[in-house]
């Protein structure tokens, strides 16, 4: 089964190299833009972000972690993003919007990691490595995969208009895989936060 999926994926990459390169390029550009934005922040802006993070982590000490609230918020954000990618994939004019969404996800990732490392140094690096990277390892390829599937369908919809169901199924499958990241973000990462309270004091 895994060998079959691997062969299909390799064949898909060979058949659509430009789409893969474009999506990856947009995502990396988003990451770089996020990182450069951190560098360009003024001292006051960095202090405001730092104060927000400090208040958030202090609240984690005072109140029990509401896993249900974290789950709902994370699930809602990823569901809306996935629906937008799916919707724009239905139309040829939706391709720029798909690229924009992928770029925004990259920007968010780059800004978050960039700020943690730039402002909190080694402590921020450890926090990113332990509390942000695990779910991101799932989020990043899932959104890149969604973007590729959506753009590929958008470009070929005129020739194969009856494959909307197959396209939707692929998006749903990727979304279900993405839920693994949501589970990590909800049930694992919050319990590791107390290990890093010292960073935000």
KAQUIGI-V523350 format. One record per pair of residues at least 24 apart in sequence whose ideal C-beta (glycine too) atoms are under 10 Angstrom apart, sorted by the first residue. I is the first residue (numbers start at 1). J is the second residue. If there is no record, write none. Layout:
i=I j=J
i=I j=J
This chain:
i=9 j=145
i=12 j=148
i=12 j=149
i=12 j=152
i=13 j=148
i=15 j=152
i=16 j=148
i=16 j=151
i=16 j=152
i=16 j=155
i=16 j=156
i=18 j=151
i=18 j=155
i=19 j=95
i=19 j=147
i=19 j=148
i=19 j=149
i=19 j=150
i=19 j=151
i=19 j=152
i=19 j=155
i=20 j=144
i=20 j=145
i=20 j=147
i=20 j=148
i=20 j=151
i=20 j=152
i=22 j=95
i=22 j=99
i=22 j=102
i=22 j=147
i=22 j=148
i=22 j=151
i=23 j=98
i=23 j=99
i=23 j=102
i=23 j=103
i=23 j=106
i=23 j=143
i=23 j=144
i=23 j=145
i=23 j=146
i=23 j=147
i=23 j=148
i=23 j=149
i=23 j=150
i=23 j=151
i=23 j=152
i=24 j=102
i=24 j=106
i=24 j=144
i=24 j=147
i=24 j=148
i=25 j=99
i=25 j=102
i=25 j=103
i=25 j=106
i=26 j=98
i=26 j=99
i=26 j=100
i=26 j=101
i=26 j=102
i=26 j=103
i=26 j=104
i=26 j=105
i=26 j=106
i=26 j=144
i=26 j=147
i=27 j=99
i=27 j=102
i=27 j=103
i=27 j=104
i=27 j=105
i=27 j=106
i=27 j=107
i=27 j=109
i=27 j=110
i=27 j=140
i=27 j=141
i=27 j=143
i=27 j=144
i=27 j=147
i=28 j=103
i=28 j=106
i=28 j=110
i=29 j=99
i=29 j=102
i=29 j=103
i=29 j=106
i=29 j=107
i=29 j=110
i=30 j=99
i=30 j=100
i=30 j=101
i=30 j=102
i=30 j=103
i=30 j=104
i=30 j=105
i=30 j=106
i=30 j=107
i=30 j=108
i=30 j=109
i=30 j=110
i=30 j=111
i=31 j=103
i=31 j=105
i=31 j=106
i=31 j=107
i=31 j=108
i=31 j=109
i=31 j=110
i=31 j=111
i=31 j=113
i=31 j=114
i=31 j=140
i=32 j=106
i=32 j=107
i=32 j=110
i=32 j=114
i=33 j=103
i=33 j=104
i=33 j=106
i=33 j=107
i=33 j=110
i=33 j=111
i=33 j=114
i=34 j=103
i=34 j=104
i=34 j=105
i=34 j=106
i=34 j=107
i=34 j=108
i=34 j=109
i=34 j=110
i=34 j=111
i=34 j=112
i=34 j=113
i=34 j=114
i=34 j=115
i=35 j=107
i=35 j=109
i=35 j=110
i=35 j=111
i=35 j=112
i=35 j=113
i=35 j=114
i=35 j=115
i=35 j=117
i=35 j=118
i=36 j=107
i=36 j=110
i=36 j=111
i=36 j=114
i=37 j=107
i=37 j=110
i=37 j=111
i=37 j=114
i=37 j=115
i=38 j=110
i=38 j=111
i=38 j=112
i=38 j=113
i=38 j=114
i=38 j=115
i=38 j=116
i=38 j=117
i=38 j=118
i=38 j=119
i=39 j=114
i=39 j=115
i=39 j=118
i=41 j=111
i=41 j=114
i=41 j=115
i=41 j=118
i=41 j=119
i=46 j=115
i=46 j=118
i=46 j=119
i=47 j=119
i=49 j=111
i=49 j=115
i=49 j=119
i=50 j=115
i=50 j=119
i=50 j=120
i=50 j=200
i=51 j=200
i=52 j=200
i=53 j=115
i=53 j=116
i=53 j=119
i=53 j=120
i=53 j=124
i=53 j=127
i=53 j=199
i=53 j=200
i=54 j=197
i=54 j=199
i=54 j=200
i=54 j=201
i=55 j=200
i=56 j=193
i=56 j=200
i=57 j=127
i=57 j=193
i=57 j=194
i=57 j=196
i=57 j=197
i=57 j=198
i=57 j=199
i=57 j=200
i=57 j=201
i=58 j=197
i=58 j=200
i=58 j=201
i=60 j=190
i=60 j=191
i=60 j=193
i=60 j=194
i=60 j=197
i=60 j=200
i=61 j=193
i=61 j=194
i=61 j=197
i=65 j=186
i=65 j=187
i=65 j=190
i=65 j=191
i=65 j=193
i=65 j=194
i=66 j=190
i=67 j=186
i=67 j=187
i=67 j=190
i=67 j=191
i=68 j=186
i=69 j=186
i=70 j=182
i=70 j=185
i=70 j=186
i=70 j=187
i=70 j=189
i=70 j=190
i=71 j=182
i=71 j=183
i=71 j=185
i=71 j=186
i=71 j=187
i=72 j=186
i=73 j=182
i=73 j=185
i=73 j=186
i=74 j=135
i=74 j=179
i=74 j=181
i=74 j=182
i=74 j=183
i=74 j=184
i=74 j=185
i=74 j=186
i=75 j=178
i=75 j=179
i=75 j=182
i=75 j=185
i=75 j=186
i=77 j=182
i=78 j=105
i=78 j=139
i=78 j=142
i=78 j=143
i=78 j=175
i=78 j=178
i=78 j=179
i=78 j=181
i=78 j=182
i=78 j=185
i=79 j=175
i=79 j=178
i=79 j=179
i=79 j=182
i=81 j=105
i=81 j=139
i=81 j=143
i=81 j=146
i=81 j=175
i=81 j=178
i=82 j=142
i=82 j=143
i=82 j=146
i=82 j=150
i=82 j=171
i=82 j=172
i=82 j=174
i=82 j=175
i=82 j=178
i=83 j=171
i=83 j=175
i=84 j=146
i=84 j=150
i=85 j=143
i=85 j=146
i=85 j=147
i=85 j=149
i=85 j=150
i=85 j=151
i=85 j=171
i=85 j=174
i=85 j=175
i=86 j=146
i=86 j=149
i=86 j=150
i=86 j=153
i=86 j=167
i=86 j=168
i=86 j=170
i=86 j=171
i=86 j=172
i=86 j=174
i=86 j=175
i=87 j=150
i=87 j=171
i=88 j=147
i=88 j=150
i=88 j=151
i=88 j=154
i=89 j=146
i=89 j=147
i=89 j=149
i=89 j=150
i=89 j=151
i=89 j=152
i=89 j=153
i=89 j=154
i=89 j=155
i=89 j=157
i=89 j=164
i=89 j=167
i=89 j=168
i=89 j=170
i=89 j=171
i=90 j=150
i=90 j=153
i=90 j=154
i=90 j=157
i=90 j=164
i=90 j=167
i=90 j=168
i=91 j=154
i=91 j=157
i=92 j=151
i=92 j=154
i=92 j=155
i=92 j=156
i=92 j=157
i=92 j=158
i=93 j=154
i=94 j=150
i=94 j=151
i=94 j=153
i=94 j=154
i=95 j=147
i=95 j=150
i=95 j=151
i=95 j=154
i=95 j=155
i=97 j=150
i=98 j=146
i=98 j=147
i=98 j=148
i=98 j=149
i=98 j=150
i=98 j=151
i=98 j=154
i=99 j=147
i=99 j=150
i=99 j=151
i=101 j=143
i=101 j=146
i=101 j=147
i=101 j=150
i=102 j=143
i=102 j=144
i=102 j=146
i=102 j=147
i=102 j=148
i=102 j=150
i=102 j=151
i=103 j=147
i=104 j=143
i=105 j=136
i=105 j=139
i=105 j=140
i=105 j=142
i=105 j=143
i=105 j=144
i=105 j=146
i=105 j=147
i=106 j=140
i=106 j=143
i=106 j=144
i=108 j=139
i=109 j=133
i=109 j=136
i=109 j=139
i=109 j=140
i=109 j=143
i=112 j=136
i=116 j=196
i=116 j=199
i=119 j=199
i=120 j=196
i=120 j=199
i=120 j=200
i=121 j=199
i=122 j=199
i=123 j=196
i=123 j=198
i=123 j=199
i=123 j=200
i=124 j=196
i=124 j=199
i=124 j=200
i=126 j=195
i=126 j=196
i=126 j=199
i=127 j=192
i=127 j=193
i=127 j=195
i=127 j=196
i=127 j=199
i=127 j=200
i=130 j=188
i=130 j=189
i=130 j=192
i=130 j=193
i=130 j=195
i=130 j=196
i=131 j=184
i=131 j=185
i=131 j=188
i=131 j=189
i=131 j=190
i=131 j=191
i=131 j=192
i=131 j=193
i=131 j=195
i=131 j=196
i=132 j=185
i=132 j=189
i=133 j=189
i=134 j=180
i=134 j=181
i=134 j=184
i=134 j=185
i=134 j=188
i=134 j=189
i=134 j=192
i=135 j=178
i=135 j=180
i=135 j=181
i=135 j=182
i=135 j=183
i=135 j=184
i=135 j=185
i=135 j=186
i=135 j=188
i=135 j=189
i=136 j=181
i=136 j=184
i=136 j=185
i=137 j=180
i=137 j=181
i=137 j=184
i=138 j=177
i=138 j=178
i=138 j=179
i=138 j=180
i=138 j=181
i=138 j=182
i=138 j=183
i=138 j=184
i=138 j=185
i=139 j=177
i=139 j=178
i=139 j=180
i=139 j=181
i=139 j=182
i=139 j=184
i=139 j=185
i=140 j=181
i=141 j=174
i=141 j=177
i=141 j=178
i=141 j=181
i=142 j=174
i=142 j=175
i=142 j=176
i=142 j=177
i=142 j=178
i=142 j=179
i=142 j=180
i=142 j=181
i=143 j=174
i=143 j=178
i=144 j=174
i=145 j=170
i=145 j=171
i=145 j=173
i=145 j=174
i=145 j=177
i=145 j=178
i=146 j=170
i=146 j=171
i=146 j=174
i=146 j=175
i=146 j=178
i=147 j=174
i=148 j=174
i=149 j=173
i=149 j=174
i=150 j=174
